[in-house]
């Protein structure tokens, strides 16, 4: 029965390959798809500016359609960034083996998710907090490279 050893080793190798593909490869592919979607939204909404305090909710001032458009775009950016943050944080907290593999090559899904949530909260104001959140996202997703 010298033929049994190579067959057994082949079966063990196939089982290990399946585990790696199922629990690391597929989730990593999902992460790369989510990363692509989030970076696309970061580029799309990266130039959204805050609405000036003097233009918000002044009952005596007529509503300018340009301001209404800016408010809607700001709200859309906040919602999109929060959604990206929640997707990345959920991934990081549920795909342990994949996150371990991704961290080995420099991706940080949990930190990126936190950065997106922070960016959704700070996008309405210029300043250090907004800059630091965007920087955290770019570094964690290796999007600024």
C-alpha positions as CSV (number, residue, x, y, z in Angstrom):
1,X,0.0,0.0,0.0
2,X,2.7,2.6,-0.8
3,X,0.1,4.4,-3.0
4,X,-2.0,5.3,0.1
5,X,0.4,7.9,1.4
6,X,0.4,10.1,-1.7
7,X,-3.4,9.9,-1.9
8,X,-3.7,10.8,1.8
9,X,-1.3,13.7,1.4
10,X,-3.2,14.9,-1.7
11,X,-6.5,14.8,0.2
12,X,-5.0,16.8,3.1
13,X,-3.6,19.3,0.7
14,X,-6.9,19.7,-1.0
15,X,-8.7,20.2,2.3
16,X,-6.2,22.8,3.4
17,X,-6.5,24.6,0.0
18,X,-10.3,24.6,0.3
19,X,-10.1,26.1,3.8
20,X,-7.7,28.8,2.7
21,X,-9.8,29.6,-0.4
22,X,-13.1,29.6,1.5
23,X,-12.0,31.5,4.7
24,X,-9.3,33.8,3.3
25,X,-9.5,34.1,-0.5
26,X,-13.2,34.7,-0.9
27,X,-13.4,37.3,2.0
28,X,-10.3,39.1,0.7
29,X,-12.0,39.4,-2.7
30,X,-15.1,40.8,-1.0
31,X,-12.9,43.3,0.9
32,X,-11.3,44.4,-2.4
33,X,-14.7,45.0,-3.9
34,X,-15.9,47.0,-0.8
35,X,-12.6,48.9,-0.9
36,X,-13.1,49.8,-4.5
37,X,-16.7,51.1,-3.8
38,X,-15.5,53.1,-0.8
39,X,-12.6,54.7,-2.6
40,X,-14.9,55.6,-5.5
41,X,-17.2,57.4,-3.0
42,X,-14.2,59.1,-1.4
43,X,-13.2,60.5,-4.8
44,X,-16.8,61.4,-5.7
45,X,-17.6,63.2,-2.4
46,X,-14.0,64.3,-1.6
47,X,-14.7,67.9,-2.5
48,X,-17.9,68.4,-0.6
49,X,-17.8,71.5,1.4
50,X,-19.6,72.7,4.4
51,X,-22.6,74.9,4.3
52,X,-21.9,78.3,5.7
53,X,-23.6,79.0,9.1
54,X,-25.0,82.2,7.7
55,X,-26.8,80.3,5.0
56,X,-28.5,77.7,7.2
57,X,-32.1,78.0,8.2
58,X,-32.5,81.7,8.0
59,X,-36.3,82.1,7.9
60,X,-36.0,85.6,6.4
61,X,-33.8,84.6,3.5
62,X,-35.4,82.9,0.5
63,X,-34.1,79.3,-0.1
64,X,-31.5,79.4,-2.8
65,X,-31.6,76.3,-5.1
66,X,-27.8,76.3,-5.1
67,X,-27.7,76.0,-1.3
68,X,-30.3,73.3,-1.3
69,X,-28.2,71.3,-3.8
70,X,-25.1,71.7,-1.6
71,X,-27.1,70.6,1.5
72,X,-28.3,67.5,-0.4
73,X,-24.8,66.6,-1.6
74,X,-23.5,67.0,1.9
75,X,-26.2,64.7,3.3
76,X,-25.4,62.2,0.5
77,X,-21.7,62.3,1.4
78,X,-22.4,61.8,5.1
79,X,-24.7,58.8,4.4
80,X,-22.3,57.2,1.9
81,X,-19.3,57.6,4.2
82,X,-21.3,56.1,7.1
83,X,-22.4,53.2,5.0
84,X,-18.8,52.5,3.9
85,X,-17.6,52.7,7.5
86,X,-20.2,50.3,8.7
87,X,-19.4,47.8,5.9
88,X,-15.7,47.9,6.6
89,X,-16.2,47.6,10.4
90,X,-18.6,44.7,10.0
91,X,-16.1,43.0,7.7
92,X,-13.2,43.5,10.1
93,X,-15.3,42.1,13.0
94,X,-16.6,39.0,11.2
95,X,-13.8,37.8,8.9
96,X,-11.0,37.1,11.3
97,X,-8.7,35.0,9.1
98,X,-9.1,37.3,6.1
99,X,-8.4,40.4,8.2
100,X,-5.2,38.7,9.5
101,X,-4.1,38.1,5.9
102,X,-5.0,41.6,4.8
103,X,-3.2,43.2,7.7
104,X,-0.1,41.3,6.7
105,X,-0.1,43.2,3.4
106,X,-0.9,46.5,4.9
107,X,-4.7,46.9,4.8
108,X,-6.5,47.9,8.0
109,X,-10.3,47.5,7.5
110,X,-11.3,48.3,11.0
111,X,-9.3,51.6,11.1
112,X,-10.6,52.5,7.6
113,X,-14.2,51.9,8.8
114,X,-13.6,54.1,11.8
115,X,-12.1,56.8,9.5
116,X,-15.2,56.7,7.3
117,X,-17.5,57.1,10.3
118,X,-15.4,60.0,11.5
119,X,-15.4,61.5,8.1
120,X,-19.2,61.3,7.9
121,X,-19.3,63.2,11.2
122,X,-16.7,65.8,10.2
123,X,-17.4,66.4,6.5
124,X,-19.6,69.3,7.3
125,X,-16.6,71.4,8.6
126,X,-13.2,72.1,7.3
127,X,-10.4,71.5,9.7
128,X,-8.0,69.1,11.3
129,X,-10.6,66.4,12.3
130,X,-11.8,66.1,8.7
131,X,-8.2,65.9,7.4
132,X,-7.2,63.3,10.0
133,X,-10.2,61.1,9.2
134,X,-9.5,61.2,5.5
135,X,-5.9,60.5,6.1
136,X,-6.8,57.5,8.3
137,X,-9.0,56.1,5.5
138,X,-6.4,56.6,2.8
139,X,-3.7,55.0,4.8
140,X,-5.8,52.1,6.0
141,X,-7.0,51.3,2.5
142,X,-3.7,52.2,0.9
143,X,-5.7,54.6,-1.3
144,X,-3.3,57.5,-1.3
145,X,-0.4,55.5,-2.7
